[in-house]
Amino acid sequence: MKIKHLFGLAVIAAMSASCSSNEDLGTAGPGTGTNETGVGYAIFTINLPSVSGTRAADPGGAEMAEGTPEEYKVSNATALIFQKYGSDEGSYKFVESVTLPIDGWTDDSTPGITTTSKKLVAKLTNVDTKNDYSVLILLNNKNVNLPTVGQSYNDWNSKNILTPSVTDWAGSDGFYMANAPLKGSADSPATLVSIDKDKIYASEAEANKPTNDCAATVFVERGVAKMTVAAPGTITVKDKATTKPTKSQVTFSNWALDITNKKTFAVHNIDGLSSDFSTIWNTDPSNRFIGTNNRVYWGKDPNYDKNELKLTDEAVAKRKDEFNFITATSEINKDFTNTTNTNPVYCLENTFNLANMYQGQTTRVIFKATYTPKDDAGNPLADKDGTFYTIGNMTTILKETALETAVNTAATSVLPGCTVDYTNLKQKGSHVITLTDIKDPTGKTLVAGTDYNGKTGTQIVKEINDKLGLIDGAGHAEAMVGINTYAQGVTYYIARVKHFGSLTPWNSGESYGDNNLKYLGRYGMLRNNWYDLTVGNVYGPGYPGVPPVDPNQPDDENEKYLSVSVKILSWAKRSDTVDL
């Protein structure tokens, strides 16, 4: 799967101005002495990302990609000023917000930049001449509440869990953006950008002098991730064991993004990552967590380390609170288009530590397709309308008559003279034998506690299921092993979205354990990353309905049906190919 980091460092914002002396700040404000607040003027320059320069993947596996005009449009801009307290930027305290003008953009040929703003003058009213300050830029903000005066940066961002509408954060009037954390000389990346006090002027006219430099340069990134899928068309099915082509084919029609996050932070959150993984920000040139322009390729969302989400029964409601799930096949309705850049789906980032890299928390793509099974001679294995069946874990594809023969044989061996009602069993989806499916020799539906020649109805149904290799799953769809009915040949495949993908190889039978160096970030979706998916091989029919979610299984398991690849662009773009 390719992930395009088109968002990564979406915007570069530069604050500039200067002052002849620190005390000049007081000339237009309420105070005039040293260490008193006053009015100062700073200039902001905002640069938006591009594909200019190399398209080769960086150590984080990302390429740079421009995206669409809507993805780098700016409708409004706000600068948040924080005063330094201690060495940890999380303790910096909010001072004031400044609305920036946004008109005046020009093309820029600098690698990684599409357009650059003209100098935008910002009026600062609560800075002083003694303390140190940093800036955070918000672009296209609709619904992120600003900090209160005196509130720490960490308290505002890490403790302020947001539930924004994706359409608000990725709309036609602009994508929400904020500072991107960058790895500098410090041990950990920095998100807030220091302001050079010597470059804040006492007047707007002085700030606008062409000779004045920036007081700070800020890289910003989009607050959402992007998913595209290349149109697979019709693919010839391969034999999983031999990888040789068969006569069967599968035609893809639609797709959808499933298990998407409901919650996020206002700004890319890296707080505490180095505590879990001490070398995550090392300076090794091959470090996958640091990319182009020192951008950061991992982060935390609000449910990053919630271990309770893995539990099957207790966590059903909790997972629904955290994620959006597809529950009906009608929701799998995204069309394929000719190019991967024209039909995207945006979503909030979804990341997790190794202890939570499980299927119930991982964003996935669901594909809808029509499977046409044929034998080695090219003869159809499905009924005339395309419907076919499989039983349990057997791979043999059956027509209606073959299914009935198999089920009738199993049923009558348990209860001689009984008949099978196929009304439910022939509906699309996966089914086990129930009381309503079996009629006694008199034609009456079985009753659970009624005795039939020494066996209760419940016992009879269980024995029939056992003979067919069917398991009811005790109410858990992910544990069911049933009769699979592919109505008119329609089938569904899944591909869980990989972030680092091939940079974090996994072999069958391996456990993630606590090996962050090898596996952290293998799966997930990070803000400002564009994930571009391509279908590779298909090995058989997928699921007959919405694929179930198994929250107790890690993301990697032996793939049954499909292979995909993903590529990430700048937008960091990440591409991946999946085999189905």
C-alpha positions as CSV (number, residue, x, y, z in Angstrom):
1,M,0.0,0.0,0.0
2,K,1.4,3.4,-0.9
3,I,0.9,6.2,1.5
4,K,1.4,9.6,0.1
5,H,2.6,12.3,2.5
6,L,0.9,15.1,0.7
7,F,0.0,16.5,4.0
8,G,3.1,16.1,5.9
9,L,4.5,19.6,6.0
10,A,1.7,21.2,4.3
11,V,2.4,24.7,5.2
12,I,5.5,26.7,6.2
13,A,4.6,29.8,8.2
14,A,7.2,32.4,9.0
15,M,6.8,35.2,11.6
16,S,9.0,38.1,11.0
17,A,9.7,41.5,12.3
18,S,12.4,43.1,14.3
19,C,12.8,45.7,17.0
20,S,15.6,48.1,17.5
21,S,15.5,47.4,21.2
22,N,13.4,45.3,23.4
23,E,12.0,48.3,25.2
24,D,10.5,49.6,21.9
25,L,7.7,47.1,22.4
26,G,6.2,49.3,25.1
27,T,5.9,52.5,23.0
28,A,2.5,51.6,21.6
29,G,1.1,49.5,24.4
30,P,-0.1,49.9,28.0
31,G,3.4,49.9,29.4
32,T,6.7,51.4,28.5
33,G,9.3,49.8,30.8
34,T,11.4,46.7,30.5
35,N,9.5,43.5,31.2
36,E,6.2,45.1,30.6
37,T,3.7,44.0,28.0
38,G,3.0,46.2,24.9
39,V,2.2,46.2,21.3
40,G,4.6,44.6,18.7
41,Y,4.3,43.8,15.1
42,A,5.4,40.5,13.4
43,I,5.3,39.3,9.9
44,F,4.1,35.8,9.0
45,T,5.1,34.1,5.7
46,I,3.2,30.9,4.9
47,N,4.4,28.4,2.4
48,L,2.3,25.5,1.1
49,P,3.7,22.1,0.0
50,S,4.5,20.8,-3.5
51,V,6.0,17.9,-5.5
52,S,8.9,20.0,-6.5
53,G,12.2,18.3,-6.0
54,T,12.8,14.6,-5.6
55,R,10.0,12.1,-5.6
56,A,12.1,9.3,-4.2
57,A,10.8,7.7,-1.0
58,D,12.5,9.1,2.1
59,P,13.6,7.0,5.1
60,G,10.0,7.0,6.3
61,G,8.8,5.5,3.1
62,A,7.1,8.6,1.9
63,E,7.1,10.5,-1.4
64,M,6.0,14.1,-1.7
65,A,2.8,14.9,-3.7
66,E,0.9,18.1,-4.3
67,G,-2.7,16.9,-4.2
68,T,-5.6,19.1,-5.3
69,P,-6.0,22.9,-4.9
70,E,-8.6,22.4,-2.2
71,E,-6.0,20.5,-0.1
72,Y,-3.7,23.5,0.2
73,K,-6.3,26.4,0.1
74,V,-6.2,28.8,3.0
75,S,-9.4,30.5,4.2
76,N,-8.3,31.8,7.6
77,A,-5.2,31.8,9.7
78,T,-4.6,32.2,13.4
79,A,-1.4,32.5,15.3
80,L,-1.3,31.3,18.9
81,I,1.4,32.8,21.1
82,F,2.7,30.8,24.1
83,Q,5.1,32.0,26.8
84,K,8.0,29.7,27.7
85,Y,7.9,28.1,31.1
86,G,10.7,25.6,31.8
87,S,12.4,23.4,29.1
88,D,9.4,21.3,28.2
89,E,7.2,23.0,25.6
90,G,4.2,21.2,27.0
91,S,4.4,23.6,30.0
92,Y,4.4,26.7,27.9
93,K,1.4,28.9,28.7
94,F,-0.9,30.6,26.2
95,V,-0.8,34.4,26.0
96,E,-2.9,35.5,23.1
97,S,-4.3,34.7,19.6
98,V,-3.8,36.8,16.5
99,T,-5.9,36.6,13.4
100,L,-3.7,36.9,10.3
101,P,-4.6,38.3,6.8
102,I,-4.5,35.6,4.2
103,D,-4.6,37.5,0.9
104,G,-1.6,37.6,-1.5
105,W,-0.2,34.3,-2.7
106,T,2.5,33.8,-5.3
107,D,4.0,30.7,-6.9
108,D,7.2,29.4,-5.4
109,S,9.8,27.2,-7.2
110,T,11.5,26.1,-4.0
111,P,11.5,22.3,-3.6
112,G,8.6,21.2,-1.5
113,I,6.6,24.5,-1.8
114,T,3.7,25.4,-4.2
115,T,2.8,28.9,-3.2
116,T,4.1,31.4,-0.7
117,S,2.1,34.2,1.0
118,K,3.2,37.8,0.9
119,K,4.3,39.2,4.3
120,L,1.3,39.2,6.6
121,V,1.6,41.6,9.5
122,A,0.4,40.4,12.9
123,K,-0.2,42.8,15.8
124,L,0.9,41.3,19.1
125,T,-0.5,43.0,22.2
126,N,0.6,40.8,25.2
127,V,4.3,40.1,24.6
128,D,7.0,41.6,26.8
129,T,10.7,42.4,26.5
130,K,12.0,39.8,29.0
131,N,10.3,36.5,28.5
132,D,10.6,34.0,25.6
133,Y,7.7,33.1,23.3
134,S,6.7,30.5,20.8
135,V,4.1,30.4,18.1
136,L,1.6,27.8,16.9
137,I,-0.3,28.4,13.6
138,L,-3.8,27.2,12.9
139,L,-5.1,27.3,9.3
140,N,-8.8,26.9,8.2
141,N,-10.0,26.5,11.7
142,K,-13.7,26.1,12.1
143,N,-14.3,24.3,15.4
144,V,-11.1,24.0,17.4
145,N,-11.5,26.0,20.6
146,L,-8.5,28.2,21.3
147,P,-6.6,27.9,24.7
148,T,-7.5,30.1,27.6
149,V,-5.0,32.6,28.8
150,G,-2.5,30.9,31.1
151,Q,-3.5,27.4,29.9
152,S,-0.5,25.2,29.2
153,Y,0.1,23.8,25.7
154,N,0.0,20.2,26.9
155,D,-3.2,20.8,28.8
156,W,-4.8,22.3,25.8
157,N,-3.7,19.8,23.2
158,S,-3.1,16.4,24.9
159,K,-6.1,16.7,27.3
160,N,-8.4,18.3,24.8
161,I,-10.0,15.4,22.9
162,L,-11.8,16.6,19.7
163,T,-14.6,15.0,17.7
164,P,-14.6,17.1,14.5
165,S,-16.6,16.3,11.4
166,V,-14.3,15.2,8.7
167,T,-16.1,17.4,6.3
168,D,-15.2,20.4,8.5
169,W,-11.5,19.4,8.6
170,A,-11.3,18.5,4.9
171,G,-13.8,20.7,3.1
172,S,-13.8,22.6,-0.2
173,D,-13.1,25.9,1.7
174,G,-9.8,24.5,3.1
175,F,-8.2,21.7,5.1
176,Y,-7.6,22.3,8.8
177,M,-3.8,22.6,9.4
178,A,-1.5,23.1,12.4
179,N,2.1,23.0,13.3
180,A,4.0,19.9,12.3
181,P,6.5,18.6,14.9
182,L,10.1,18.7,13.5
183,K,13.2,16.9,14.7
184,G,15.9,19.4,15.4
185,S,19.0,19.2,17.5
186,A,17.0,18.5,20.7
187,D,16.4,14.9,21.9
188,S,12.7,15.1,20.9
189,P,10.9,16.9,18.1
190,A,9.5,20.4,18.8
191,T,6.0,21.5,17.7
192,L,6.0,25.1,19.0
193,V,8.4,27.4,17.2
194,S,10.5,30.0,19.1
195,I,10.1,33.6,18.2
196,D,13.1,35.8,17.9
197,K,12.3,38.8,20.1
198,D,14.9,40.9,18.3
199,K,12.8,40.7,15.2
200,I,9.6,42.1,16.6
201,Y,9.1,45.8,15.7
202,A,7.3,48.6,17.5
203,S,5.4,49.7,14.5
204,E,3.6,48.2,11.5
205,A,5.5,50.3,9.1
206,E,8.9,49.3,10.5
207,A,7.8,45.6,10.4
208,N,6.9,45.9,6.7
209,K,10.4,47.1,5.7
210,P,11.6,44.6,3.0
211,T,14.9,44.2,4.8
212,N,13.3,42.6,7.9
213,D,13.7,38.9,8.5
214,C,11.3,36.3,10.0
215,A,11.1,36.0,13.7
216,A,10.1,32.3,13.3
217,T,9.6,29.7,10.5
218,V,6.7,27.3,11.1
219,F,5.9,24.1,9.2
220,V,2.2,23.1,9.3
221,E,0.4,20.0,8.2
222,R,-3.1,18.9,7.5
223,G,-5.2,17.4,10.4
224,V,-6.6,14.5,8.4
225,A,-5.2,11.4,6.5
226,K,-6.1,10.7,2.9
227,M,-7.0,7.3,1.3
228,T,-7.2,6.5,-2.4
229,V,-7.6,3.2,-4.2
230,A,-6.6,2.4,-7.7
231,A,-9.3,0.9,-9.8
232,P,-8.6,-2.9,-9.9
233,G,-11.0,-3.7,-12.7
234,T,-11.2,-7.5,-13.5
235,I,-8.5,-9.7,-12.1
236,T,-7.7,-13.3,-12.9
237,V,-7.7,-15.4,-9.7
238,K,-4.5,-17.2,-8.8
239,D,-4.0,-20.5,-7.0
240,K,-2.7,-19.7,-3.6
241,A,-0.4,-22.7,-3.4
242,T,1.1,-22.5,-6.9
243,T,0.5,-18.8,-7.7
244,K,-0.6,-20.0,-11.2
245,P,-3.6,-18.3,-12.8
246,T,-6.9,-20.1,-12.7
247,K,-10.0,-19.7,-15.0
248,S,-11.9,-17.8,-12.3
249,Q,-12.1,-14.0,-12.3
250,V,-13.2,-11.3,-9.9
251,T,-14.5,-7.9,-10.9
252,F,-14.3,-5.0,-8.4
253,S,-17.1,-2.4,-8.2
254,N,-16.9,-0.4,-5.0
255,W,-14.9,0.2,-1.8
256,A,-15.2,1.9,1.5
257,L,-13.1,2.9,4.5
258,D,-14.0,1.1,7.7
259,I,-13.0,1.5,11.4
260,T,-12.2,5.2,11.2
261,N,-11.4,7.3,14.3
262,K,-14.0,9.5,15.8
263,K,-11.5,11.4,18.0
264,T,-8.3,13.4,17.5
265,F,-6.1,16.1,18.9
266,A,-5.9,19.7,17.5
267,V,-2.2,19.3,16.9
268,H,0.0,16.3,15.9
269,N,0.7,14.8,19.3
270,I,4.0,13.1,20.1
271,D,3.8,13.5,23.9
272,G,5.2,10.4,25.7
273,L,6.3,8.5,22.6
274,S,9.9,8.5,23.6
275,S,8.9,7.1,27.0
276,D,7.6,4.0,25.4
277,F,10.3,3.8,22.8
278,S,13.5,5.6,23.9
279,T,15.3,5.6,20.6
280,I,12.3,6.6,18.4
281,W,13.8,10.0,17.5
282,N,17.4,8.9,17.0
283,T,19.5,10.6,14.3
284,D,20.2,7.4,12.3
285,P,19.7,8.4,8.7
286,S,17.6,5.3,8.1
287,N,15.2,6.0,11.0
288,R,11.7,5.6,9.5
289,F,10.2,8.0,12.1
290,I,12.0,11.0,10.7
291,G,11.4,12.1,7.1
292,T,11.9,14.9,4.6
293,N,12.6,18.3,6.2
294,N,12.9,16.6,9.6
295,R,9.2,15.9,9.6
296,V,7.8,13.3,12.1
297,Y,6.1,10.2,10.8
298,W,4.4,8.9,13.9
299,G,2.1,10.3,16.6
300,K,-0.7,9.6,19.1
301,D,-4.4,9.8,18.9
302,P,-6.7,9.8,21.9
303,N,-7.2,6.0,21.9
304,Y,-3.5,5.2,21.2
305,D,-2.9,3.0,24.2
306,K,-6.4,1.9,25.4
307,N,-5.8,-1.8,26.1
308,E,-9.4,-2.3,27.1
309,L,-10.5,-2.0,23.4
310,K,-9.2,-5.5,22.6
311,L,-11.8,-7.3,24.8
312,T,-14.5,-8.9,22.8
313,D,-17.6,-8.5,25.0
314,E,-16.8,-5.8,27.4
315,A,-15.4,-3.5,24.8
316,V,-18.1,-3.6,22.1
317,A,-19.7,-0.3,23.3
318,K,-16.2,1.2,23.9
319,R,-15.1,0.5,20.4
320,K,-18.3,2.1,19.0
321,D,-17.5,5.2,21.1
322,E,-14.1,5.4,19.5
323,F,-14.6,4.3,15.9
324,N,-17.0,4.4,13.0
325,F,-17.9,0.9,11.8
326,I,-19.6,-0.2,8.5
327,T,-22.6,-2.4,9.4
328,A,-24.4,-2.9,6.1
329,T,-23.1,-3.8,2.6
330,S,-25.0,-0.7,1.3
331,E,-22.4,1.5,2.9
332,I,-19.6,0.0,0.7
333,N,-20.5,2.4,-2.1
334,K,-17.4,4.4,-3.1
335,D,-16.8,4.2,-6.8
336,F,-13.4,3.6,-8.4
337,T,-12.1,6.2,-10.8
338,N,-9.5,6.3,-13.5
339,T,-6.9,7.9,-11.3
340,T,-6.1,7.5,-7.6
341,N,-6.0,11.3,-7.1
342,T,-9.6,12.1,-8.0
343,N,-11.7,10.0,-5.6
344,P,-10.2,10.2,-2.1
345,V,-11.7,9.5,1.3
346,Y,-10.4,11.6,4.2
347,C,-10.4,10.5,7.8
348,L,-9.0,11.3,11.2
349,E,-5.7,9.7,12.0
350,N,-5.7,6.3,13.7
351,T,-2.5,5.2,15.5
352,F,-1.8,2.7,18.3
353,N,1.1,1.2,20.2
354,L,2.1,-2.4,19.7
355,A,-0.2,-3.7,22.5
356,N,-3.1,-2.2,20.5
357,M,-2.2,-3.1,17.0
358,Y,-5.3,-5.3,16.7
359,Q,-7.9,-5.7,14.1
360,G,-10.7,-4.2,16.1
361,Q,-8.9,-0.8,16.1
362,T,-7.2,-0.7,12.7
363,T,-8.6,1.2,9.8
364,R,-9.3,-1.0,6.8
365,V,-10.5,-0.9,3.2
366,I,-13.5,-3.1,2.3
367,F,-13.8,-4.0,-1.4
368,K,-17.0,-5.1,-3.1
369,A,-16.6,-7.4,-6.0
370,T,-18.3,-10.1,-8.1
371,Y,-16.6,-13.4,-8.2
372,T,-17.0,-15.7,-11.2
373,P,-15.7,-19.2,-10.3
374,K,-14.7,-21.7,-13.0
375,D,-13.1,-25.1,-13.1
376,D,-9.8,-25.9,-14.9
377,A,-11.7,-26.4,-18.1
378,G,-13.4,-23.1,-17.9
379,N,-16.8,-24.4,-16.9
380,P,-18.9,-22.3,-14.5
381,L,-19.0,-23.4,-10.9
382,A,-21.8,-21.1,-10.0
383,D,-25.5,-21.2,-10.7
384,K,-26.9,-19.3,-13.7
385,D,-27.5,-16.1,-11.6
386,G,-23.9,-16.3,-10.4
387,T,-24.7,-17.5,-6.9
388,F,-22.4,-20.1,-5.3
389,Y,-21.7,-21.6,-1.9
390,T,-19.0,-22.8,0.4
391,I,-19.3,-24.9,3.5
392,G,-17.2,-24.1,6.6
393,N,-13.5,-23.9,6.0
394,M,-13.7,-26.0,2.8
395,T,-12.6,-24.2,-0.3
396,T,-14.7,-26.2,-2.6
397,I,-17.2,-24.0,-4.5
398,L,-20.7,-25.5,-4.7
399,K,-23.8,-24.9,-6.8
400,E,-27.2,-25.0,-5.2
401,T,-27.8,-28.7,-5.9
402,A,-24.4,-29.7,-4.4
403,L,-25.0,-27.6,-1.3
404,E,-28.4,-29.3,-0.8
405,T,-26.9,-32.8,-1.2
406,A,-24.2,-32.1,1.4
407,V,-26.6,-30.5,4.0
408,N,-29.3,-33.1,3.4
409,T,-26.9,-36.0,3.9
410,A,-25.6,-34.5,7.2
411,A,-29.1,-33.7,8.5
412,T,-30.7,-37.1,7.7
413,S,-27.7,-38.9,9.2
414,V,-28.6,-37.3,12.5
415,L,-32.4,-37.4,12.2
416,P,-33.6,-39.8,9.6
417,G,-36.6,-38.6,7.6
418,C,-36.0,-34.9,8.4
419,T,-36.0,-32.2,5.7
420,V,-34.0,-28.9,5.4
421,D,-35.7,-25.5,4.8
422,Y,-33.2,-23.5,2.8
423,T,-35.0,-20.2,3.1
424,N,-32.5,-18.7,5.4
425,L,-29.4,-20.6,4.4
426,K,-29.6,-19.3,0.8
427,Q,-29.7,-15.6,1.8
428,K,-26.4,-13.8,1.3
429,G,-24.0,-14.0,4.1
430,S,-22.7,-16.7,6.5
431,H,-25.0,-19.1,8.3
432,V,-25.1,-22.0,10.6
433,I,-27.9,-24.6,11.0
434,T,-30.6,-23.5,13.4
435,L,-33.8,-25.0,14.7
436,T,-35.8,-23.1,12.1
437,D,-33.8,-24.7,9.2
438,I,-34.8,-28.3,10.1
439,K,-38.2,-30.0,10.0
440,D,-38.9,-33.3,11.6
441,P,-40.3,-36.3,9.6
442,T,-43.8,-34.8,10.0
443,G,-42.8,-31.5,8.5
444,K,-42.8,-29.5,11.7
445,T,-40.0,-27.2,12.7
446,L,-37.7,-28.6,15.4
447,V,-38.3,-27.4,19.0
448,A,-35.3,-27.0,21.2
449,G,-36.4,-29.2,24.2
450,T,-38.6,-31.7,22.3
451,D,-37.4,-35.3,22.2
452,Y,-36.8,-36.8,18.7
453,N,-35.9,-40.4,19.0
454,G,-33.7,-39.8,22.0
455,K,-32.3,-36.4,21.0
456,T,-33.5,-33.0,21.6
457,G,-33.9,-30.4,18.9
458,T,-30.9,-28.5,20.3
459,Q,-28.8,-31.7,20.2
460,I,-29.8,-32.5,16.6
461,V,-28.9,-29.0,15.3
462,K,-25.5,-29.2,17.1
463,E,-24.7,-32.6,15.6
464,I,-25.6,-31.4,12.1
465,N,-23.4,-28.4,12.4
466,D,-20.6,-30.6,13.8
467,K,-20.8,-32.9,10.8
468,L,-20.6,-30.0,8.4
469,G,-17.8,-28.3,10.3
470,L,-19.9,-25.3,11.3
471,I,-19.4,-23.1,14.4
472,D,-22.0,-20.6,15.6
473,G,-19.5,-18.3,17.2
474,A,-21.6,-17.8,20.4
475,G,-22.9,-14.6,19.0
476,H,-19.6,-13.3,17.7
477,A,-19.6,-12.9,14.0
478,E,-15.8,-13.0,13.8
479,A,-15.9,-16.5,15.3
480,M,-18.6,-18.0,13.1
481,V,-17.7,-20.7,10.6
482,G,-20.8,-21.2,8.5
483,I,-22.3,-21.9,5.1
484,N,-21.3,-19.0,3.0
485,T,-23.8,-17.8,0.4
486,Y,-22.4,-15.6,-2.3
487,A,-25.7,-14.3,-3.7
488,Q,-25.2,-13.5,-7.4
489,G,-21.4,-14.0,-6.9
490,V,-21.0,-10.8,-4.7
491,T,-18.1,-11.0,-2.3
492,Y,-16.1,-8.7,-0.1
493,Y,-12.4,-8.3,0.7
494,I,-10.5,-6.4,3.3
495,A,-7.1,-4.7,3.4
496,R,-5.9,-3.2,6.7
497,V,-4.1,0.1,6.1
498,K,-0.4,-0.1,6.6
499,H,1.6,3.0,7.6
500,F,5.2,1.9,7.3
501,G,4.3,-1.4,5.6
502,S,7.4,-2.9,3.9
503,L,9.7,-0.9,6.3
504,T,8.4,-3.1,9.1
505,P,8.3,-6.6,7.6
506,W,6.5,-9.4,9.4
507,N,6.8,-13.2,9.0
508,S,4.0,-15.6,9.7
509,G,4.1,-16.8,13.3
510,E,5.9,-13.8,14.7
511,S,4.6,-11.8,17.7
512,Y,4.9,-8.1,17.9
513,G,5.7,-8.2,21.6
514,D,7.4,-5.0,22.6
515,N,9.7,-4.8,19.6
516,N,9.0,-1.2,18.7
517,L,12.2,-1.0,16.6
518,K,10.9,-3.6,14.2
519,Y,7.1,-3.2,14.3
520,L,5.9,0.1,15.6
521,G,3.8,1.9,13.0
522,R,3.5,-1.1,10.7
523,Y,-0.3,-0.4,10.7
524,G,-2.1,2.9,11.2
525,M,-3.0,6.1,9.5
526,L,-1.2,9.4,10.4
527,R,-2.4,12.9,9.7
528,N,-1.0,14.5,6.6
529,N,-0.3,11.1,5.0
530,W,-1.8,10.0,1.8
531,Y,-2.3,6.2,1.5
532,D,-2.7,4.9,-2.0
533,L,-3.8,1.3,-2.3
534,T,-3.4,-1.0,-5.3
535,V,-4.8,-4.5,-5.5
536,G,-2.3,-7.2,-6.5
537,N,-3.3,-10.8,-6.5
538,V,-6.6,-12.4,-5.7
539,Y,-6.6,-16.0,-4.4
540,G,-10.2,-16.9,-3.9
541,P,-13.6,-15.6,-2.9
542,G,-13.7,-13.3,0.1
543,Y,-16.5,-12.8,2.6
544,P,-20.2,-13.2,1.6
545,G,-21.2,-10.1,3.6
546,V,-19.6,-7.3,5.6
547,P,-16.3,-8.8,6.8
548,P,-16.5,-9.3,10.6
549,V,-14.0,-7.6,13.0
550,D,-12.0,-9.8,15.4
551,P,-10.8,-7.4,18.2
552,N,-8.7,-10.2,19.8
553,Q,-6.6,-10.8,16.7
554,P,-3.4,-8.8,15.9
555,D,-3.4,-7.1,12.6
556,D,-1.1,-9.6,10.9
557,E,-2.5,-13.0,10.3
558,N,-2.1,-15.4,7.4
559,E,-3.8,-13.7,4.5
560,K,-6.6,-15.8,3.0
561,Y,-7.8,-13.9,0.0
562,L,-6.0,-10.8,-1.2
563,S,-2.7,-9.0,-1.4
564,V,-2.4,-5.2,-1.6
565,S,0.3,-2.6,-1.6
566,V,0.3,0.8,-0.1
567,K,2.4,3.9,-0.9
568,I,2.7,7.1,1.3
569,L,3.2,10.8,-0.5
570,S,3.8,14.8,0.7
571,W,1.0,14.8,1.2
572,A,3.6,12.2,2.5
573,K,2.4,9.6,0.0
574,R,2.5,5.9,0.9
575,S,1.6,3.2,-1.6
576,D,0.8,-0.4,-1.0
577,T,-0.3,-3.4,-3.1
578,V,-2.5,-6.0,-1.5
579,D,-3.2,-9.6,-2.5
580,L,-6.7,-10.7,-1.9
